[in-house]
């Protein structure tokens, strides 16, 4: 049996083919930073599930994280002369006397601390991260949330958005980007390496699956600070997912340990 | 010619076929371009990746008793033996070295499809080729070399590479070794001009848990060379037949981290336990913070 196709049908057919290709191409381009339709509600539209308990795996910068480095030990941090001068005068006793034991637990350094994380949805628009070390809480606000004021705090004000990878319009993965402002001055390392209250913080949260099935959370942190950093301070920290709260041991901030 | 004759195809089926044929050049999965020059940000493990780690710094390394014994037997003069001068340089060099990366893709000349991503740019290493064309890994009995054999897959915008068939190499440049059964999984996480690599080494011979390292890079307009100077075997003073080493209990550097930074000796010796927060409680009473940093402090002109 043979069919015959008119020129008009052929034209429509080709338009359909070209349109399909453009649509597919466009959908594939809707990845991180790409264009898409209206975003789904943050909780319902999460491309990756960050919730649960996580534990730090400290294989990097061990002697700056697992123990308190000595005064003057600043390897790897692009400090300005002002930062070196500030850190050289670090005195944990003074911090304790002033009630500043939590200066090394601020958002810019919080994920470098050996700790457990507990991530939950506080509500449909807010992801909450708690730490056992220092008993800190961060809130990642999605959507059109506005900071209530200009007051700075240890954890600052964090705006979050999903970067969604799509294939044929369907999410196949992605990451979380968090931008934090209104930070109170703190320490990048326990031994007084400072960041100022003008510091900015951008973080990228990614999930990586190991071949043995374990789930890793990789957080890339970018701290900028014109006062105390010569260039952005970029580190990546990794955590392993835990099945439950085993090991969760809340402890108070310490200026010395 | 106003009419075309076609075979036994409905218009619907024909459309489907044409869509498949015309769209075949598009990637099957979401992908992103990784090509370019990427500047390494050596803010983490700056000493280890730069001048080199202390000879007894194995804290945070999940090796087993065999791995520890091998590391303790290691003398830096070992790598002056002609047959071991290039021993260091497996693909783990990305994690342990300070080098920037040059990434490019190789295309099939007919279809234009990407058949491989290639990572070059660091000294003494051959580029790492990540095959994307679905080819299988060789038999486990196939020869191993320092480059190994790597395949990659996309999951959304994330590229995951899996390396096998690497020779015995190192995890840290102080004798912590990886075996020829080690594998490396490298995940490429791109966020705009930033690239984070998550490297996971698994080794049934020397590790009790995966060894995980993450590294960060920034896209740079300054070209990174596709290859650095090669590792060249030469005479470095070790006479033929001699194997520099330390016998058990004779390594003279086992307390260097304790003397320099007050870190308990047991922690220096590594093991999976030292990677986790709970280990801090165990060593808290033994740690003695030095009054002031005396060496490798990271301040130019001070030490």
Boltz contact constraints between the chains, C-beta under 6 A:
constraints:
  - contact:
      token1: [A, 1]
      token2: [B, 8]
      max_distance: 6.0
  - contact:
      token1: [A, 2]
      token2: [B, 5]
      max_distance: 6.0
  - contact:
      token1: [A, 3]
      token2: [B, 6]
      max_distance: 6.0
  - contact:
      token1: [A, 4]
      token2: [B, 3]
      max_distance: 6.0
  - contact:
      token1: [A, 5]
      token2: [B, 4]
      max_distance: 6.0
  - contact:
      token1: [A, 7]
      token2: [B, 2]
      max_distance: 6.0
  - contact:
      token1: [A, 13]
      token2: [B, 15]
      max_distance: 6.0
  - contact:
      token1: [A, 16]
      token2: [B, 15]
      max_distance: 6.0
  - contact:
      token1: [A, 17]
      token2: [B, 18]
      max_distance: 6.0
  - contact:
      token1: [A, 17]
      token2: [B, 19]
      max_distance: 6.0
  - contact:
      token1: [A, 17]
      token2: [B, 22]
      max_distance: 6.0
  - contact:
      token1: [A, 20]
      token2: [B, 19]
      max_distance: 6.0
  - contact:
      token1: [A, 21]
      token2: [B, 22]
      max_distance: 6.0
  - contact:
      token1: [A, 21]
      token2: [B, 23]
      max_distance: 6.0
  - contact:
      token1: [A, 24]
      token2: [B, 23]
      max_distance: 6.0
  - contact:
      token1: [A, 25]
      token2: [B, 26]
      max_distance: 6.0
  - contact:
      token1: [A, 28]
      token2: [B, 30]
      max_distance: 6.0
  - contact:
      token1: [A, 31]
      token2: [B, 30]
      max_distance: 6.0
  - contact:
      token1: [A, 31]
      token2: [B, 157]
      max_distance: 6.0
  - contact:
      token1: [A, 32]
      token2: [B, 157]
      max_distance: 6.0
  - contact:
      token1: [A, 56]
      token2: [B, 277]
      max_distance: 6.0
  - contact:
      token1: [A, 57]
      token2: [B, 212]
      max_distance: 6.0
  - contact:
      token1: [A, 57]
      token2: [B, 275]
      max_distance: 6.0
  - contact:
      token1: [A, 58]
      token2: [B, 60]
      max_distance: 6.0
  - contact:
      token1: [A, 58]
      token2: [B, 275]
      max_distance: 6.0
  - contact:
      token1: [A, 59]
      token2: [B, 60]
      max_distance: 6.0
  - contact:
      token1: [A, 59]
      token2: [B, 212]
      max_distance: 6.0
  - contact:
      token1: [A, 59]
      token2: [B, 213]
      max_distance: 6.0
  - contact:
      token1: [A, 59]
      token2: [B, 275]
      max_distance: 6.0
  - contact:
      token1: [A, 60]
      token2: [B, 44]
      max_distance: 6.0
  - contact:
      token1: [A, 60]
      token2: [B, 45]
      max_distance: 6.0
  - contact:
      token1: [A, 61]
      token2: [B, 44]
      max_distance: 6.0
  - contact:
      token1: [A, 62]
      token2: [B, 59]
      max_distance: 6.0
  - contact:
      token1: [A, 62]
      token2: [B, 60]
      max_distance: 6.0
  - contact:
      token1: [A, 63]
      token2: [B, 261]
      max_distance: 6.0
  - contact:
      token1: [A, 66]
      token2: [B, 280]
      max_distance: 6.0
  - contact:
      token1: [A, 67]
      token2: [B, 287]
      max_distance: 6.0
  - contact:
      token1: [A, 68]
      token2: [B, 289]
      max_distance: 6.0
  - contact:
      token1: [A, 70]
      token2: [B, 289]
      max_distance: 6.0
  - contact:
      token1: [A, 70]
      token2: [B, 290]
      max_distance: 6.0
  - contact:
      token1: [A, 70]
      token2: [B, 292]
      max_distance: 6.0
  - contact:
      token1: [A, 70]
      token2: [B, 293]
      max_distance: 6.0
  - contact:
      token1: [A, 71]
      token2: [B, 292]
      max_distance: 6.0
  - contact:
      token1: [A, 72]
      token2: [B, 292]
      max_distance: 6.0
  - contact:
      token1: [A, 72]
      token2: [B, 293]
      max_distance: 6.0
  - contact:
      token1: [A, 72]
      token2: [B, 297]
      max_distance: 6.0
  - contact:
      token1: [A, 73]
      token2: [B, 293]
      max_distance: 6.0
  - contact:
      token1: [A, 73]
      token2: [B, 297]
      max_distance: 6.0
  - contact:
      token1: [A, 74]
      token2: [B, 298]
      max_distance: 6.0
  - contact:
      token1: [A, 74]
      token2: [B, 299]
      max_distance: 6.0
  - contact:
      token1: [A, 75]
      token2: [B, 46]
      max_distance: 6.0
  - contact:
      token1: [A, 75]
      token2: [B, 47]
      max_distance: 6.0
  - contact:
      token1: [A, 75]
      token2: [B, 298]
      max_distance: 6.0
  - contact:
      token1: [A, 76]
      token2: [B, 43]
      max_distance: 6.0
  - contact:
      token1: [A, 76]
      token2: [B, 46]
      max_distance: 6.0
  - contact:
      token1: [A, 114]
      token2: [B, 277]
      max_distance: 6.0
  - contact:
      token1: [A, 114]
      token2: [B, 280]
      max_distance: 6.0
  - contact:
      token1: [A, 115]
      token2: [B, 277]
      max_distance: 6.0
  - contact:
      token1: [A, 165]
      token2: [B, 30]
      max_distance: 6.0
  - contact:
      token1: [A, 165]
      token2: [B, 156]
      max_distance: 6.0
  - contact:
      token1: [A, 165]
      token2: [B, 157]
      max_distance: 6.0
  - contact:
      token1: [A, 167]
      token2: [B, 29]
      max_distance: 6.0
  - contact:
      token1: [A, 167]
      token2: [B, 30]
      max_distance: 6.0
  - contact:
      token1: [A, 172]
      token2: [B, 156]
      max_distance: 6.0
  - contact:
      token1: [A, 173]
      token2: [B, 155]
      max_distance: 6.0
  - contact:
      token1: [A, 173]
      token2: [B, 156]
      max_distance: 6.0
  - contact:
      token1: [A, 204]
      token2: [B, 191]
      max_distance: 6.0
  - contact:
      token1: [A, 206]
      token2: [B, 189]
      max_distance: 6.0
  - contact:
      token1: [A, 208]
      token2: [B, 187]
      max_distance: 6.0
  - contact:
      token1: [A, 208]
      token2: [B, 198]
      max_distance: 6.0
  - contact:
      token1: [A, 210]
      token2: [B, 200]
      max_distance: 6.0
  - contact:
      token1: [A, 210]
      token2: [B, 210]
      max_distance: 6.0
  - contact:
      token1: [A, 211]
      token2: [B, 185]
      max_distance: 6.0
  - contact:
      token1: [A, 218]
      token2: [B, 198]
      max_distance: 6.0
  - contact:
      token1: [A, 218]
      token2: [B, 214]
      max_distance: 6.0
  - contact:
      token1: [A, 220]
      token2: [B, 196]
      max_distance: 6.0
  - contact:
      token1: [A, 220]
      token2: [B, 216]
      max_distance: 6.0
  - contact:
      token1: [A, 233]
      token2: [B, 43]
      max_distance: 6.0
  - contact:
      token1: [A, 234]
      token2: [B, 41]
      max_distance: 6.0
  - contact:
      token1: [A, 234]
      token2: [B, 43]
      max_distance: 6.0
  - contact:
      token1: [A, 234]
      token2: [B, 216]
      max_distance: 6.0
  - contact:
      token1: [A, 235]
      token2: [B, 43]
      max_distance: 6.0
  - contact:
      token1: [A, 235]
      token2: [B, 44]
      max_distance: 6.0
  - contact:
      token1: [A, 236]
      token2: [B, 196]
      max_distance: 6.0
  - contact:
      token1: [A, 236]
      token2: [B, 214]
      max_distance: 6.0
  - contact:
      token1: [A, 236]
      token2: [B, 216]
      max_distance: 6.0
  - contact:
      token1: [A, 238]
      token2: [B, 212]
      max_distance: 6.0
  - contact:
      token1: [A, 238]
      token2: [B, 214]
      max_distance: 6.0
